[in-house]
């Protein structure tokens, strides 16, 4: 886990997390993807998006817009 960063969203597919990260970075928000991949059950993998605390509100708003 990334110290001093906050989890804003979890995706089931990597490509969705990558798209979200790109949208955030296009809006000047630093973002990181943390992958939780189960090698035995890849369909249970999770991809978490983390941002700095000061960007949390804006990041969540942007993510909600791209999900709809």
Buried (B, 14 or more C-beta within 10 A) or exposed (E): EEEEBBEBBEBEEBEBBBEBBEBBEEEEBEBEBBEEEEEEEEEEBBBBBBBBEEBBEBBBEBBEEEEE
